[in-house]
Amino acid sequence: MAQGTDTAQTNQADNKPVPESFTLDHTTVKAPYVRLIDVEQGPKGDEISNFDLRLVQPNENAIPTGGLHTIEHTIAVTLRERIPGYIDCSPFGCRTGFHLLAWGRPTPHDVAVALKESLEFIAYKATWDDVPAHDIKSCGNYRDHSLFTAKEWAKKILDEGISADAWDRSQVV
């Protein structure tokens, strides 16, 4: 299990499960980073890894929804191409990054490299033709996309560098 995590925590007052992200001290992490939250094992032994892909520093910044939405749609394909066992990548409501789920045990370093490559694609190569499902038939909020904003934020994140450690700014190459 990753530093600072405990997915089995419960609220002692009412014995309800508490999501791991609610117990993470958001003031100690150093974004952008990839952090393994936990590996859950299913009843048949299958493993699912849950990652925190934090693109901006919590409580200091947030990616505007149009840009985050466009990043989400684009990395739904680019990460799927780069991470064996990719299941899903969903945005945080706070707009600071994504949860990534994958079968098996990809390493934070491998996920960080895949994220970096995906953001490089968005920042420097992507056109509207590369953004999947951004029309009225295939998106639930098709008007809320911005390739310009996605590109600008991808460049900013890449300039800061992506770490495979939430508490250390050693960047992946």
N, C-alpha and C positions, 0 to 999 in steps of 0.2 A: 504494500500500500504506500502511496506517496506521502511525503512530508505534510503534516498538518491535516490529514484527512481521517475520517472515521465515518463510513457510510452507515454504520449500525447505531449511531447515536440516537437517543430518544430524549424528548423533553421530559425531565423528571417530574414536573408538576402534573402532567396529564398522560404521560406514557405514550405520546404520539411520536411516530418517526419524524426526524428532522432531516431535510435534504442536506447533503454534505456542503453545498455552496453556502448555506445559511450559517455554517459553523466556521467557514474559512475567514481568517482575518484579512480582509481586503486591503488593509493598510500596510501589510508586510510584503505583498507580492510586487514583482517588478516586471510589468508588461512592456513589450509583447513577449509572450511565452507559450509553450505547450506544457501542460502538466497532466500526468496520469492521475486521475482521481481514484479509480479503483478498478479491479477486475472482478466481475461477478461470475459465479459459476451456476449454470442452469442445472435442473434436475437430472439431465442426461450427461452432465460433465462438460457441456459446451461452455466456452468462456467468452464473455463480452467485456471489452475494455472501454472505459468511459474517460474521455479526455476533456480538459478545460483548454480551449484555444483562445487565450486572452489577447486581443489585438491592441487594446488601449488600456491605460492605467485606470483602474476603478476609481470612481468618484472624482476624477480629474478631467475625464473626457468621455464622450459617447459619440459613436458614429451615427450621423443622421439616418433616419429610417430608409430613405430612398437608396442611399449608397450601401447600407448594410444588406438591404433586400437584394440588390444586384450582386453583391459579393456572395450572398447565400446561394442564389440561383447558379452562379458561375462555379463556385467551388463544389456544388453538388455533383458536378461532372468532373472537374479537374482532380478533386481529391479521390473520387471513385476510381479514376484512372491510375492513381499513384499509390493507393493504400489497399493492399490485399485484405479482403474481409470487410471493407467499408460498409457500414449499415446506414448511417444518417449523420448529418451535421445540422444542428438547429441553433438559431440565434438565442442569446440571452435576452431577456426582456429589458435589461439595463443597457443594451446596445454596446457592450464592451467586447463582445466576442461570441464564441459558439461552444456548444457541447458536441463532441464527436464520439460516435459509437462505432466500434468495429469488432468483428469476430476475432478471437485469438488474442495475441499479445504483441501488437506492434509497439515499438519502443517510442518514447517521447522524441528522441532524436529523429527517427524515421518520419514521424508525423510532422515534426517541425520542418524538416527538409521538404516534405510534400506541400505543406502550407506555404513555405517560402516560394517554391516553384509556382504554385497556384496564384499567389499574389503578384509575382513577376509577370505572369501571363496577363492578369487583369490590368496591371499598371502600364504595361508597355506594348501589348499586342491585341488585346480584346477589342472587338467591335460589337455592335448590337447583334450581329449574326452569331456571335459566340455566347451570348447570354440566353440560356434556354428558358422557355416557358415564361415569356414576359408579355404575353398578349391576353386578351380578355377570356379566351377559351381555356388557357392553361395556367392562369395565375389568379388567386383570390383577391389580389389588390394590385392589378396590373398597372395602374396609374402611378403607384408609389415605387418607381425605379429611377435610378440615376447612374448611368455609366460614368459620367464625368466625376461625380462624387466618389464612386467606387474606385476609380483610377487614382484620384488624389489621395484618398485614405490609404490605398494599397501602397503608394509611393512613400507616404509618411511612415507607415509601419515598417516597410523595408529599410528606410533610412535609419530607423531606430534599431533594427536588427531583431531577429526572433531567437529566443533562447529556448533550450530544452529543459530549463530549470526555472521554476517560478520565483525563486529567491536569489538567483544569480544571473547576471547579465552576460554570461558567456554565450556568444552568438553562434548559430549553426552556419556553416559555410555553404 
